[in-house]
């Protein structure tokens, strides 16, 4: 009799567990979150996690060539100060970099590090541009300049439009006053459709053989579309050599959305870029 009662209890408990499990399974099926393209899982026929299949296409692997350093130089920039320059080139016609790191290292005759400067910049597809840093301080005379670019983050560009920032009326003059040794002038014309918060201008002075004699840079703020603006850079101290060629370039960071100025429209709203 006792055995029969225990068997009956066991049967009831088993049926109860089966019913509870069944109800739990039904609730799980009903309440289970449906797969999405943002759940951090590879499901619903996705090629990779949250991409491919029914989701956005997966990003293609970028096999970009490294940035090339076409030229580098350093010049005396004042008492115990030196200015450095590197001309870099992007050999990729579809890949640009919204950010990469660079470092200038001045070394002595024994290979010892005298001064160094780090920075970040950007580059467009097939673009060649200057990197300029001024006033690196060292008490010893450097003999070697090393320039290194690294941590290049690539993005694919199928179609892009380089900002039409052109410089006209380039000229260079010596100064016959205590205000400085020489000066360079130019007219910046923003021939693009965009207003920029910041435009950087780099200047490289060369002799008749193309050797770099000195470098300088400046930044212009709030440059609107179709605006024309004069600029001037001053070299406070003399440097050896005769300037026969003045190179100037203007650049605006088109990767940085904050570098575009919002335009106020008549409808009482802002135009976004």
Helices and strands as residue ranges (DSSP letters): H 2-31, E 68-78, E 81-89, E 95-107, E 113-123, E 128-137, E 144-156, E 165-177, E 180-190, E 196-206, E 212-223, E 228-235, E 245-251, G 257-259, E 263-264, E 270-271
